[in-house]
Amino acid sequence: MCSPHAMFVMSLKGALSQKTFSRFWCHAQRRFYSANAIKMSAWQVYEYGGLDQLSLSTTARAATIKHPTEMLVKIHAASINPLDIRMMAGYGRNLLNVMRKQRDTLNHGTEFPLTLGRDFSGTVVEVGRRITRFKVGDEVWGAIGAFRPGTHAEYTLTSQSEISKKPSNLTHVEAASVPYVAATTWAALKTVGQLDHTKVHGQRILVLAGSGGIGTFAIQLAKAWGMHVTTTCSSDAAELVASLGADDVIDYTRTQVWSELQHREKFEYILDPLGGEVTDKAAKFLSPWKNSKLITLNFPLLKNSDEMGVVPGLFKSAISAGFATLKGLQSGGSVRWAAFNPNGQALDTVRRLVEQDKIRPVVQKVYPFLEAQSAYKTVNEGHLRGKVVLDLKPA
Ligand SMILES: NC(=O)C1=CN([C@@H]2O[C@H](COP(=O)(O)OP(=O)(O)OC[C@H]3O[C@@H](n4cnc5c(N)ncnc54)[C@H](OP(=O)(O)O)[C@@H]3O)[C@@H](O)[C@H]2O)C=CC1
C-alpha cells in the first residue's frame, strides 16, 4: 500500500516529463530542506578575491542531511589552511564546481556564498539512517571533501568516511589543527607513496618545509614509524622541528640545502610540499635501486583546470605526470603527486598515535571565531610554525 505522499509523487511523475519532474523535485526538495535548516553563523565569500571578501553571515543555513550516510556536526574549532586562502581567490573553481554539481552541493546553481575551511573538531548532533559507527553526542574530528560547504561555520555536514572519534587527550582546539594535514600527509606517503609502515623502520625520509602545518605533522608520523627524518626549515624553527623528532635539521636560510645534501646518504622517501624547481632538485637525492619515491604536494590538476578548462586541464596534468615519472626514473626513483583526500580510517590510526603521545598538535595561534579575518591574515602572511585555529567556543 502506497503512502499518500508516494502516490502524490508518482502521479506528478506521470503528469510531467522526466526532465521537468526532476527540476521540479530538486527545487521542491531544496526549498523544503532550506526551510528546515538550522540558522548559523559562517564566514563566507560572495565573490572570488582577496582577504577583504571574507564576511560574517549570522543568517547562514547549515546544510541538511539529504543522504542516509551523512551526519551533522556542531563545530567547536576549525583550522585555517593555505588552501582556504587560495580557494578564496578562486583556486580550483572549475573542477570543484563540476564535483559540487554532481553532488548537489551548489546553492541554487552557484558556489556562492562560499564557506571555506576543511577540517574541524566537534560534536555529532544528527545522524542519517545508515550511520553505524557514530551517534549523536560523539566527539569527532575530521576533514571534509572540497565539494562540501566549509567548516568556518557553526555546523558542517560530513560522512563516516571523512571523520573519526576525537583523541580523548586533546581539546577541540588542539584536535582541529590535525585532520587536514594528517589526511594530506597520509594520502602522500601511504596512498600515493605506498609506504608500508611496518617495513620502514630505519629508512631515511626527507621532509621539506618541516616547520609548517604539513611538515610538523609529517616529521612526527615518520618518527612514529621509526624512520630517520631529515628536514629543512629556517633558523627560528630549528628547535621546534628537533623537538618533534627530526634527526637532522638543515637551515635553508643559512646553508645551501642542495650542497648540504651532497654530504648525506640518499633517501628512500622525500615529501615535498614546495613543488616547482624544488621537486627537480630534490629528486636527485632519491636513493637509487630501492624503489624510492618523491611525493610532491604541488598538485597541478586544479590550477590547470582553472587556467584551461576541466578537460584540457586534465590532459595537461596527465602529460606533466608523464614527464615527472621520467624525471623520477632518471634519478633511480619515482616522482609522484598527491593531494588532500578525506580519510576517516587514517584519522583513526592517527588518533591512536596521538593518544599514545607519539604525535602532538602544533598550534601557532588560536583566534576566537569572530576574529577569523585576523586569523586568515596570519595564514596569508606565511612563515607558519604549525597551525592557526579558530575557536568557536562562546566568549
Ligand atoms: N595538494 C594538496 O592537496 C595540498 C598541498 N599542500 C601544499 O603544501 C604546502 C605547505 O602546506 P602547509 O605546510 O600547510 O603550509 P604552511 O604555510 O603551514 O607552511 C609552509 C612552511 O614552509 C616554510 N618554508 C617556506 N619556504 C621554505 C623553503 N624554501 N624551505 C623550507 N621551508 C620553507 C615556511 O616557513 P618559513 O617561510 O619561515 O621558512 C612555513 O613554515 C602548501 O603551500 C601547498 O602548496 C598542502 C596541503 C594539501
The ligand as an SDF file (V2000), in Angstrom:
LIG
                    3D

 48 52  0  0  0  0  0  0  0  0999 V2000
   47.8680   19.2820   -2.9320 N   0  0  0  0  0  0  0  0  0  0  0  0
   47.2650   19.3600   -1.7650 C   0  0  0  0  0  0  0  0  0  0  0  0
   46.1660   18.8490   -1.5500 O   0  0  0  0  0  0  0  0  0  0  0  0
   47.9630   20.0880   -0.6560 C   0  0  0  0  0  0  0  0  0  0  0  0
   49.0820   20.8180   -0.9260 C   0  0  0  0  0  0  0  0  0  0  0  0
   49.7300   21.4500    0.0630 N   0  0  0  0  0  0  0  0  0  0  0  0
   50.9340   22.2040   -0.2910 C   0  0  0  0  0  0  0  0  0  0  0  0
   51.8540   22.1690    0.7540 O   0  0  0  0  0  0  0  0  0  0  0  0
   52.2620   23.4900    1.0720 C   0  0  0  0  0  0  0  0  0  0  0  0
   52.6110   23.5610    2.5360 C   0  0  0  0  0  0  0  0  0  0  0  0
   51.4170   23.3750    3.2760 O   0  0  0  0  0  0  0  0  0  0  0  0
   51.4210   23.7460    4.8110 P   0  0  0  0  0  0  0  0  0  0  0  0
   52.5350   23.0610    5.4970 O   0  0  0  0  0  0  0  0  0  0  0  0
   50.0560   23.5360    5.3150 O   0  0  0  0  0  0  0  0  0  0  0  0
   51.7740   25.3140    4.7130 O   0  0  0  0  0  0  0  0  0  0  0  0
   52.2860   26.2820    5.8490 P   0  0  0  0  0  0  0  0  0  0  0  0
   52.0530   27.6570    5.3600 O   0  0  0  0  0  0  0  0  0  0  0  0
   51.7130   25.8400    7.1440 O   0  0  0  0  0  0  0  0  0  0  0  0
   53.8470   26.0050    5.9400 O   0  0  0  0  0  0  0  0  0  0  0  0
   54.7700   26.2940    4.9790 C   0  0  0  0  0  0  0  0  0  0  0  0
   56.1130   26.2700    5.7210 C   0  0  0  0  0  0  0  0  0  0  0  0
   57.1780   26.2140    4.7920 O   0  0  0  0  0  0  0  0  0  0  0  0
   58.2460   27.0340    5.2680 C   0  0  0  0  0  0  0  0  0  0  0  0
   59.0560   27.3340    4.0800 N   0  0  0  0  0  0  0  0  0  0  0  0
   58.8000   28.2310    3.1110 C   0  0  0  0  0  0  0  0  0  0  0  0
   59.7560   28.1630    2.1530 N   0  0  0  0  0  0  0  0  0  0  0  0
   60.6080   27.1680    2.5210 C   0  0  0  0  0  0  0  0  0  0  0  0
   61.7790   26.6110    1.9360 C   0  0  0  0  0  0  0  0  0  0  0  0
   62.2520   27.0460    0.7790 N   0  0  0  0  0  0  0  0  0  0  0  0
   62.3910   25.5910    2.5760 N   0  0  0  0  0  0  0  0  0  0  0  0
   61.9110   25.1180    3.7550 C   0  0  0  0  0  0  0  0  0  0  0  0
   60.8150   25.6230    4.3600 N   0  0  0  0  0  0  0  0  0  0  0  0
   60.1640   26.6310    3.7450 C   0  0  0  0  0  0  0  0  0  0  0  0
   57.5240   28.2060    5.9060 C   0  0  0  0  0  0  0  0  0  0  0  0
   58.2890   28.8710    6.9030 O   0  0  0  0  0  0  0  0  0  0  0  0
   59.4290   29.9800    6.5430 P   0  0  0  0  0  0  0  0  0  0  0  0
   58.9320   30.7320    5.3390 O   0  0  0  0  0  0  0  0  0  0  0  0
   59.5360   30.8510    7.7460 O   0  0  0  0  0  0  0  0  0  0  0  0
   60.6590   29.1810    6.2920 O   0  0  0  0  0  0  0  0  0  0  0  0
   56.3480   27.5100    6.5850 C   0  0  0  0  0  0  0  0  0  0  0  0
   56.6710   27.0770    7.8860 O   0  0  0  0  0  0  0  0  0  0  0  0
   51.0970   24.3740    0.6480 C   0  0  0  0  0  0  0  0  0  0  0  0
   51.5260   25.6790    0.3400 O   0  0  0  0  0  0  0  0  0  0  0  0
   50.5750   23.6590   -0.5600 C   0  0  0  0  0  0  0  0  0  0  0  0
   51.2630   24.1060   -1.7050 O   0  0  0  0  0  0  0  0  0  0  0  0
   49.3020   21.4020    1.3640 C   0  0  0  0  0  0  0  0  0  0  0  0
   48.1800   20.6900    1.6800 C   0  0  0  0  0  0  0  0  0  0  0  0
   47.3950   19.9930    0.6940 C   0  0  0  0  0  0  0  0  0  0  0  0
  1  2  1  0
  2  3  2  0
  2  4  1  0
  4  5  2  0
  4 48  1  0
  5  6  1  0
  6  7  1  0
  6 46  1  0
  7  8  1  0
  7 44  1  0
  8  9  1  0
  9 10  1  0
  9 42  1  0
 10 11  1  0
 11 12  1  0
 12 13  2  0
 12 14  1  0
 12 15  1  0
 15 16  1  0
 16 17  2  0
 16 18  1  0
 16 19  1  0
 19 20  1  0
 20 21  1  0
 21 22  1  0
 21 40  1  0
 22 23  1  0
 23 24  1  0
 23 34  1  0
 24 25  1  0
 24 33  1  0
 25 26  2  0
 26 27  1  0
 27 28  1  0
 27 33  2  0
 28 29  1  0
 28 30  2  0
 30 31  1  0
 31 32  2  0
 32 33  1  0
 34 35  1  0
 34 40  1  0
 35 36  1  0
 36 37  2  0
 36 38  1  0
 36 39  1  0
 40 41  1  0
 42 43  1  0
 42 44  1  0
 44 45  1  0
 46 47  2  0
 47 48  1  0
M  END
$$$$
